[in-house]
Amino acid sequence: MNQLFRALRSDRSEQGFDVSIVDRNVADLPEGDVLIRVEWSSLNYKDALSATGKPGVTRQYPHTPGVDAAGVVVSANDGPWKAGDKVIVTGYDLGMNTDGGYGEYIRVPADWVVKLPQEMSCRDAMLLGTAGLTAALCVESLLDTGLSPDHGEVLVTGASGGVGAIAVALLAQLGFNVVAGTGKADAEDWLKQLGASSLVGREELQAGVAKALLKPRWAGVVDTVGGDILMNALKTLRYGASATCCGMAASGELHGTVFPFILRGINLLGVDSVELPLDIKQQVWEVLASEWRLEKSEQLLAAEVSLMELVDWFPRILAGQVRGRVLVRVAS
Ligand SMILES: NC(=O)c1ccc[n+]([C@@H]2O[C@H](COP(=O)([O-])OP(=O)(O)OC[C@H]3O[C@@H](n4cnc5c(N)ncnc54)[C@H](OP(=O)(O)O)[C@@H]3O)[C@@H](O)[C@H]2O)c1
C-alpha cells in the first residue's frame, strides 16, 4: 500500500541527535501482519531515551519511537484481526527497533495486538499506556501476596511519574492508605487529589543508606526508581511484606545486604510489562477498563500534545520533571 503519513523521526546528526516530523510511506514500514492507523500514543521514560539516542534502547536510526499505540486496524493477514477493529499495542519491540506509535501508521506482528476493551476509547487507553499497564501489574503482584488495606501504609516511589501516579490512584481507589514518595514538594496537592494520604520526601527515602536494616514501616511498596531508594524501601518493609520493582529512574543498581530478606522474610517482586504474554496483557487491560477503571484518570493528564509539540517533552521527562502522563494525539 502506497500511502504517505506523518511520523516523528529521530536520527544522528553532527550536533548529536535530531528529532523532526517527516513524511513517510506505509510501504516503507517494517514487515508485519497487522497494519494499524494510530490515533493516540503517549510519552514514557523509555520513549525519551529512544528519541534522544541514549544507549541501550534503540540500535538503528533513523527511527520512530513510541512504545504505546492505540488505533484502528486497516488490514490484517494473520490473527483474529479485521479492518475496523480498535486495538492497543504496547511493548514487545514497538518503538524500540520497530517503528513505533509516534507515526500515523504502524505495522506489527498479530501477536503483539490487544483488543481495545469495549468500555475504553483509544484516548482512555493511552492516558494509561505502558505506565498504566505496569502500575496495574505492580498492584496485582502485591495483591497476589495477600496484601490488603488493613495491613497498613503502602509506599509508592517516583509517585509523580507516570507509573507512580497511576499506582497511587489505583491503590487509593482500592482502599489502601498510600504514601507518595516524591522529589516534588510542590506536587503535594495534586498527589493528595489522586488519593495519597501523605507524602515522604526523596531525602528521607534516601536516609540511612549505610545501615543494613531500618525501622519497619511499609506494608507494601511499589518502587519505580531503583537504587538506594529501593534498597531503603526493602529495609523499611514490615515482616513478611513485599516490594515490586519495575524501574530505574534513579538507578539501575541495588546495593545492600541480605538481612531484610533473611531477618524479616521480605520479598522483592520483579515486574515487566514489555515481554508479558499477550493473554495476560489483554486481561490486565480488561481489568483497567472495568473493576479498576480510574475515577480520577483525567487528573493524571500533564499535557495533550501533537507530534510536533511532543519534542519539547523528551528533555523534561528525562530530567524527572513531568507530573503524570503526556498524551500524544497522532491522527491528523
Ligand atoms: N518494567 C517495565 O515494564 C516498565 C514499564 C514502564 C516503565 N518502566 C520504568 O519505570 C520507571 C518509571 O517510568 P515512568 O514512565 O513512570 O517515568 P517518569 O514518568 O519519568 O517517572 C519517573 C519518576 O521517578 C522520579 N525520579 C526521577 N529521577 C529520579 C532520581 N534521580 N531519583 C529519584 N527519583 C527520581 C520522579 O518522580 P518524583 O519526582 O515524584 O520522585 C519521576 O517523575 C522508568 O525507569 C521506566 O523505564 C518499566
PDBQT file of the ligand as one rigid body, heavy atoms in Angstrom, charges set to zero:
ROOT
HETATM    1  N1  LIG A 401       9.320  -2.857  33.898  1.00  0.00    +0.000 N 
HETATM    2  C1  LIG A 401       8.525  -2.322  32.994  1.00  0.00    +0.000 C 
HETATM    3  O1  LIG A 401       7.831  -2.994  32.257  1.00  0.00    +0.000 OA
HETATM    4  C2  LIG A 401       8.415  -0.830  32.925  1.00  0.00    +0.000 A 
HETATM    5  C3  LIG A 401       7.309  -0.227  32.315  1.00  0.00    +0.000 A 
HETATM    6  C4  LIG A 401       7.203   1.175  32.354  1.00  0.00    +0.000 A 
HETATM    7  C5  LIG A 401       8.213   1.930  32.935  1.00  0.00    +0.000 A 
HETATM    8  N2  LIG A 401       9.286   1.292  33.466  1.00  0.00    +0.000 N 
HETATM    9  C6  LIG A 401      10.336   2.058  34.119  1.00  0.00    +0.000 C 
HETATM   10  O2  LIG A 401       9.780   2.616  35.295  1.00  0.00    +0.000 OA
HETATM   11  C7  LIG A 401      10.396   3.869  35.574  1.00  0.00    +0.000 C 
HETATM   12  C8  LIG A 401       9.316   4.938  35.675  1.00  0.00    +0.000 C 
HETATM   13  O3  LIG A 401       8.694   5.085  34.416  1.00  0.00    +0.000 OA
HETATM   14  P1  LIG A 401       7.717   6.309  34.143  1.00  0.00    +0.000 P 
HETATM   15  O4  LIG A 401       7.227   6.163  32.748  1.00  0.00    +0.000 OA
HETATM   16  O5  LIG A 401       6.771   6.416  35.273  1.00  0.00    +0.000 OA
HETATM   17  O6  LIG A 401       8.762   7.514  34.214  1.00  0.00    +0.000 OA
HETATM   18  P2  LIG A 401       8.537   9.017  34.645  1.00  0.00    +0.000 P 
HETATM   19  O7  LIG A 401       7.155   9.448  34.271  1.00  0.00    +0.000 OA
HETATM   20  O8  LIG A 401       9.695   9.760  34.138  1.00  0.00    +0.000 OA
HETATM   21  O9  LIG A 401       8.600   8.971  36.256  1.00  0.00    +0.000 OA
HETATM   22  C9  LIG A 401       9.767   8.706  36.953  1.00  0.00    +0.000 C 
HETATM   23  C10 LIG A 401       9.711   9.452  38.289  1.00  0.00    +0.000 C 
HETATM   24  O10 LIG A 401      10.788   8.986  39.091  1.00  0.00    +0.000 OA
HETATM   25  C11 LIG A 401      11.228  10.037  39.941  1.00  0.00    +0.000 C 
HETATM   26  N3  LIG A 401      12.659  10.274  39.683  1.00  0.00    +0.000 N 
HETATM   27  C12 LIG A 401      13.222  10.733  38.542  1.00  0.00    +0.000 A 
HETATM   28  N4  LIG A 401      14.558  10.833  38.694  1.00  0.00    +0.000 NA
HETATM   29  C13 LIG A 401      14.837  10.436  39.937  1.00  0.00    +0.000 A 
HETATM   30  C14 LIG A 401      16.041  10.314  40.685  1.00  0.00    +0.000 A 
HETATM   31  N5  LIG A 401      17.233  10.632  40.169  1.00  0.00    +0.000 N 
HETATM   32  N6  LIG A 401      15.962   9.847  41.948  1.00  0.00    +0.000 NA
HETATM   33  C15 LIG A 401      14.772   9.517  42.483  1.00  0.00    +0.000 A 
HETATM   34  N7  LIG A 401      13.591   9.610  41.824  1.00  0.00    +0.000 NA
HETATM   35  C16 LIG A 401      13.627  10.057  40.572  1.00  0.00    +0.000 A 
HETATM   36  C17 LIG A 401      10.397  11.284  39.580  1.00  0.00    +0.000 C 
HETATM   37  O11 LIG A 401       9.252  11.270  40.438  1.00  0.00    +0.000 OA
HETATM   38  P3  LIG A 401       9.217  12.124  41.807  1.00  0.00    +0.000 P 
HETATM   39  O12 LIG A 401       9.718  13.480  41.470  1.00  0.00    +0.000 OA
HETATM   40  O13 LIG A 401       7.770  12.090  42.214  1.00  0.00    +0.000 OA
HETATM   41  O14 LIG A 401      10.115  11.417  42.788  1.00  0.00    +0.000 OA
HETATM   42  C18 LIG A 401       9.927  10.957  38.178  1.00  0.00    +0.000 C 
HETATM   43  O15 LIG A 401       8.776  11.678  37.849  1.00  0.00    +0.000 OA
HETATM   44  C19 LIG A 401      11.398   4.112  34.446  1.00  0.00    +0.000 C 
HETATM   45  O16 LIG A 401      12.671   3.679  34.858  1.00  0.00    +0.000 OA
HETATM   46  C20 LIG A 401      10.876   3.222  33.329  1.00  0.00    +0.000 C 
HETATM   47  O17 LIG A 401      11.867   2.855  32.421  1.00  0.00    +0.000 OA
HETATM   48  C21 LIG A 401       9.402  -0.051  33.468  1.00  0.00    +0.000 A 
ENDROOT
TORSDOF 0
